[in-house]
Amino acid sequence: MQRQGSGGSAAIHFRTAGLVLLVAHLLLVAWVTLRPRDVLWVTAANLEPLAGIRASLDAGLVEGLRHIGEGLLLLAPLGVLLPMAGGRLAVSPWASLTRTVAAGALLSLGIELLQTAVPGQVVDVDSLLLNTTGVALAHLAVVPACRARLRRRLLRPHGAPGRPGGTLGKETGAMLGDEGVRGATPTIPRVPIAP
């Protein structure tokens, strides 16, 4: 059981901010992707990978880049917000990337499946690919550097400049989880047993 010191409240604030931003972003994504559109006609669903991207690029470079950019940016903030909501610093970079990309892919798949019931929206496998790629790129660009910076800041030795009176165990125990610094393990001296 971990005690929540001043670092514990910082961890709680960090996770809370991540969860609030995550929910706000998901609500925005739902509003953008799942609202009915008034259109005269709807294109057929695209189930062939990269066919929609090729068609957009054939319509013009600007149109193609706009289509690719929209697909990459729609769920890209999840690449940062999901690890932020988790609030752990001591985690394998590959495990974090795998979990985040899998969650982004499942969320994108859920959106695409829900769009089948929304008038004016169609399923596009390219959106799934672009959304997942956007999550992965955002995660790779931001999360490892931020985690390393936070770890360096939290693991700064006691009395180091910029660390007024802080202790090593409180903040890191709350933010690092089970892998945090716990201190020395108590030992019991050997007592000889009488015959």
Secondary structure, DSSP 8 states (H G I E B T S, - for coil): -----HHHHHHHHHHHHHHHHHHHHHHHHHHHHHS----S-----B-STTHHHHHHHHH-HHHHHHHHHHHHHHSTTHHHHHHHHHT-SSS-HHHHHHHHHHHHHHHHHHHHHHGGGSTT---BHHHHHHHHHHHHHHHHHHHHHHHHHHHHHHT--TT-TT-TT--HHHHHHHHHGGGS---------------
